[in-house]
Amino acid sequence: MLTIHDSLHFKENDFDITAYGEVLLDMIAREESPLKECSNFTRYLGGSPANVLVNMQRLENKTAFISRVGNDDFGEYLVEILQNEGVNLDCLQYDQEESTPIIFVNKSKETPSWLAYRGADINLKINDTIYDKINNSSIFFTGSFILSKNPARTTAIKAVEHAVNKNKIFAFDPSYRATLWPDGDKGNKIVRELITQADFIKPSLDDAYHLYGQDHPENYLKKYHNDGAKIVILTLGKDGLLISDGNNEVLHIPVYSKKVVDVTGAGDSFWAGFLTGILKGLPIIEAAKLGNAVAAFKIQGVGALSSVPPLMEIISYYDIQPIEGGNFNE
């Protein structure tokens, strides 16, 4: 059983992380207003798995992506960004009928509201190339958005089962929203089943509310552990985060930056910093601090991929302590 003081060590793989899920066009409003009142939008690369990978690539990791876009101009735009960032796209699929998905988001210092138009992402199909990519990766990551419709859901579950059977670290973002699921409560059940298989989950308070209903943060932690979660990192917005292994004292980490311009993608940048720390051999609690640090830089810009400093600069700025024998200088 993992504890928040553990550190993990990985055998050599071709890729540090492979992520499964959506890449989409984030249309973020330029004004801070309710979405229905917004009239001016700027396009950005979006989709939680894509954001995580690009941020991890910038933090000097080797990344690969399993996704599907439409054979259209927006798909080409997103693919060019991913290629320029260095993300491996051997497992990227092109849909000849459905369009690249688009989400409209309001600019916000709190949790933003959004409206999704799905498309090619729903049709992700499993194949041997996907299995091979997971085999050659240390970490497998996915979120809940891609699970809401088939065939992508079935493909995701097969990919997760393969990763778990191959003893890969499985990181899962349980951002369940009933409105995305056409089959009602089935989504709640599926997300909770994947929580049981995950080594790490990182819900927000909003995520916890949509999965379990209204409750206190400490009770949310208990509910996640009761569902089989191993390590839970519950983000609290301006109040920082809680990290729990279900056995020891719950630890609180405050926010590292009071300056907030846009929180879009803050959770994805946390994932990137946290999983980078895990790959570098940090104890889980120190990896969470690194995730917090990367998110602190992210929220000072607009868009999920606003720039952050180089990894060593972040570590130095926030005085994050690598353990003896760690590989931060490699």
C-alpha positions in Angstrom: 0.0 0.0 0.0 1.4 3.4 -1.0 1.9 6.0 1.7 2.4 9.7 1.3 6.0 9.3 2.4 6.9 6.7 -0.2 9.1 7.3 -3.2 8.9 5.1 -6.3 11.6 3.8 -8.7 11.1 2.8 -12.3 12.9 0.6 -14.7 14.0 2.2 -17.9 11.2 2.7 -20.5 11.1 4.5 -23.8 8.5 6.9 -22.4 8.0 8.4 -18.9 4.2 8.7 -19.4 1.5 7.8 -21.9 -1.8 9.5 -21.6 -5.2 8.5 -23.1 -8.0 10.9 -23.9 -9.1 14.0 -25.5 -7.3 16.8 -27.2 -9.6 19.7 -28.2 -9.9 23.3 -29.0 -10.4 25.4 -25.8 -12.2 28.6 -26.7 -11.6 30.8 -23.6 -13.5 34.0 -23.1 -11.5 37.2 -22.9 -13.9 38.7 -20.4 -14.8 37.5 -16.9 -18.5 37.0 -17.3 -21.0 34.2 -17.3 -20.5 32.1 -20.4 -23.8 33.1 -21.9 -22.7 36.8 -21.8 -19.2 36.2 -23.4 -18.8 37.3 -27.0 -15.0 37.3 -27.5 -13.0 34.1 -27.3 -9.3 33.1 -28.0 -8.4 29.5 -29.0 -6.0 27.3 -27.1 -5.0 23.7 -27.1 -7.1 21.9 -24.5 -8.1 18.6 -23.1 -6.7 17.4 -19.7 -4.5 14.6 -21.0 -3.1 16.8 -23.7 -2.4 19.6 -21.3 -0.7 17.2 -18.8 1.6 15.8 -21.5 2.7 19.2 -22.9 3.5 20.5 -19.5 5.4 17.3 -18.7 7.3 17.5 -21.9 8.3 21.1 -20.9 9.5 19.6 -17.6 11.9 17.4 -19.5 9.9 14.1 -19.6 9.3 11.8 -22.5 5.6 11.7 -23.4 3.2 9.8 -25.7 -0.4 10.4 -26.5 -3.3 8.2 -27.3 -6.1 10.4 -28.9 -8.3 11.1 -31.9 -9.0 14.2 -33.8 -11.1 15.1 -36.8 -9.5 15.3 -40.2 -10.1 19.1 -40.3 -8.3 22.4 -39.8 -8.7 22.4 -36.0 -7.3 18.9 -35.7 -4.3 19.9 -37.8 -3.8 23.0 -35.6 -3.8 20.9 -32.4 -1.5 18.2 -33.9 1.0 20.8 -35.0 1.2 22.2 -31.4 1.7 18.7 -30.0 4.4 17.9 -32.5 6.2 21.2 -31.9 6.1 20.4 -28.1 7.7 17.0 -28.8 4.8 14.7 -27.7 5.0 11.3 -29.4 1.9 10.9 -31.6 2.3 7.3 -32.9 -1.1 6.5 -31.3 -3.0 9.5 -32.6 -6.0 8.6 -34.7 -7.8 10.6 -37.4 -11.6 10.5 -37.8 -12.9 11.0 -41.3 -16.5 11.7 -40.2 -16.6 13.4 -36.8 -15.0 16.8 -36.1 -12.3 17.8 -33.7 -14.0 18.5 -30.3 -14.4 22.1 -29.1 -15.1 23.5 -25.6 -16.2 27.0 -24.8 -14.9 28.2 -21.4 -15.4 31.4 -19.4 -12.3 33.1 -18.1 -12.4 32.8 -14.3 -10.3 33.0 -11.1 -12.7 30.3 -9.7 -13.8 27.1 -11.2 -14.8 28.0 -14.8 -18.0 27.1 -16.5 -17.9 25.3 -19.9 -19.9 24.0 -22.8 -18.6 20.9 -24.7 -19.2 20.0 -28.3 -17.9 16.4 -28.7 -16.8 14.7 -31.9 -13.9 12.6 -33.0 -12.7 12.0 -29.4 -15.7 9.6 -28.8 -14.5 7.2 -31.5 -11.1 6.3 -30.0 -10.5 2.6 -30.8 -8.1 0.1 -29.2 -5.2 -1.5 -31.2 -1.9 -3.2 -30.6 0.0 0.1 -31.0 -1.7 1.4 -27.9 -0.8 -1.7 -25.9 2.8 -1.5 -27.1 3.0 2.2 -26.0 1.7 1.4 -22.6 4.2 -1.4 -22.2 7.0 1.0 -22.9 5.9 3.7 -20.4 6.4 4.1 -16.7 3.0 5.9 -16.0 -0.4 5.7 -17.6 -2.7 8.6 -17.2 -6.4 9.2 -18.1 -9.3 11.3 -16.9 -13.1 11.0 -16.8 -14.1 13.2 -19.7 -13.2 10.5 -22.3 -15.1 7.8 -20.4 -18.5 9.3 -20.9 -19.3 7.8 -24.3 -18.5 4.7 -26.3 -16.5 3.4 -28.0 -13.9 5.6 -26.3 -15.0 4.4 -22.9 -14.5 0.7 -23.8 -11.1 1.5 -25.2 -10.2 3.4 -22.0 -11.2 0.5 -19.8 -9.2 -2.0 -21.8 -6.2 0.4 -21.7 -6.4 0.8 -18.0 -6.7 -2.9 -17.4 -3.7 -3.5 -19.5 -1.7 -0.9 -17.7 -2.6 -2.2 -14.3 -1.8 -5.8 -15.4 1.6 -4.7 -16.6 2.2 -3.0 -13.1 2.4 0.5 -14.6 1.6 3.4 -12.3 -1.9 4.4 -13.0 -2.9 8.1 -12.4 -6.5 9.0 -12.8 -8.3 12.3 -12.7 -11.9 11.6 -11.5 -13.6 14.7 -12.8 -17.0 13.1 -13.2 -19.9 15.3 -14.5 -23.3 13.6 -14.9 -24.3 16.0 -17.7 -21.6 14.4 -20.0 -23.0 10.9 -19.5 -26.0 9.8 -21.6 -26.7 6.8 -19.4 -27.3 8.5 -16.0 -25.8 6.9 -12.9 -23.7 4.4 -14.8 -21.0 7.0 -15.1 -20.8 7.4 -11.3 -20.3 3.7 -11.0 -17.6 3.5 -13.7 -15.6 6.3 -12.3 -15.7 4.8 -8.8 -14.5 1.5 -10.3 -11.5 3.1 -11.9 -10.7 4.9 -8.6 -10.2 1.5 -7.1 -7.5 0.6 -9.7 -5.6 3.9 -9.6 -2.4 4.6 -7.7 -3.1 8.3 -7.6 -6.2 10.4 -8.0 -6.5 14.2 -7.9 -10.1 15.4 -7.5 -11.1 19.0 -6.9 -13.8 19.9 -4.4 -16.2 20.3 -7.4 -15.2 16.8 -8.6 -16.0 15.4 -5.2 -19.3 17.2 -5.0 -20.4 15.8 -8.4 -19.4 12.3 -7.4 -20.6 12.2 -3.8 -22.8 15.2 -3.1 -22.4 18.0 -0.6 -19.9 17.2 2.2 -16.8 18.4 4.0 -13.3 17.9 2.5 -12.2 15.3 5.2 -15.3 13.3 4.5 -14.6 13.4 0.8 -11.2 11.8 1.5 -12.8 9.0 3.5 -15.3 8.4 0.7 -12.6 8.1 -1.9 -10.6 5.7 0.3 -13.8 3.7 1.0 -14.1 3.4 -2.8 -10.6 1.9 -2.9 -8.4 5.0 -3.6 -4.8 4.6 -2.5 -3.3 8.2 -2.6 -5.9 11.0 -2.8 -4.8 14.6 -3.5 -7.9 16.8 -3.0 -7.4 20.3 -4.3 -9.2 23.1 -2.5 -8.7 26.1 -4.8 -7.4 29.1 -2.9 -7.1 27.0 0.3 -4.4 24.7 -1.2 -4.7 20.9 -1.1 -5.1 17.9 1.1 -3.1 14.7 0.6 -4.1 11.4 2.2 -3.2 7.7 2.0 -6.1 6.7 4.3 -3.9 5.5 7.1 -1.7 8.4 8.3 -2.5 12.0 9.2 -3.9 14.0 6.4 -1.4 16.7 5.2 -2.3 20.2 4.0 -0.3 22.1 1.5 -1.2 25.8 1.1 -1.3 27.6 -2.3 2.1 28.9 -3.4 0.8 32.0 -5.3 -1.8 34.6 -4.4 -1.7 36.0 -7.9 -4.5 34.5 -10.0 -5.1 35.4 -13.7 -6.8 32.3 -15.0 -7.3 28.9 -13.4 -7.9 27.0 -16.6 -5.6 24.0 -16.7 -4.3 24.5 -13.1 -5.2 20.9 -12.2 -3.4 19.6 -15.3 -0.3 21.6 -14.5 -0.4 20.2 -11.0 -0.5 16.7 -12.4 2.5 17.5 -14.6 4.6 18.7 -11.7 3.5 15.9 -9.4 4.1 13.1 -11.8 7.5 14.6 -12.8 8.4 14.5 -9.1 7.2 10.8 -8.9 9.4 10.0 -11.9 12.4 11.7 -10.4 12.1 9.7 -7.2 10.7 12.3 -4.9 8.6 11.0 -1.9 4.9 11.5 -2.7 4.5 14.5 -0.4 7.5 16.3 -2.0 6.1 15.5 -5.5 2.8 17.1 -4.4 4.8 20.2 -3.5 6.3 20.2 -6.9 2.9 19.9 -8.5 1.7 22.8 -6.4 4.6 24.9 -7.5 4.0 24.3 -11.2 0.3 25.1 -10.8 1.3 28.3 -9.0 3.2 29.5 -12.0 0.5 28.4 -14.4 -2.4 30.4 -12.8 -0.5 33.6 -13.4 -1.1 33.3 -17.2 -4.1 32.7 -19.4 -4.8 29.3 -21.0 -3.9 25.8 -19.9 -0.5 26.0 -21.5 0.7 29.4 -20.3 4.5 29.1 -19.7 6.3 28.0 -16.6 10.0 28.2 -15.8 12.4 25.3 -16.3 12.2 22.5 -13.8 15.3 23.3 -11.8 14.3 26.9 -11.5 10.9 25.8 -10.0 12.6 23.4 -7.6 15.0 26.1 -6.5 12.4 28.9 -6.2 10.1 26.8 -3.9 13.0 25.0 -2.1 11.8 21.5 -3.0 14.3 19.0 -1.7 15.3 16.0 -3.9 16.1 12.9 -1.9 19.6 11.5 -1.9 20.2 9.5 -5.0 17.5 11.3 -6.9 18.0 12.1 -10.6 17.0 15.8 -10.9 20.3 16.7 -12.5 20.2 14.1 -15.2 
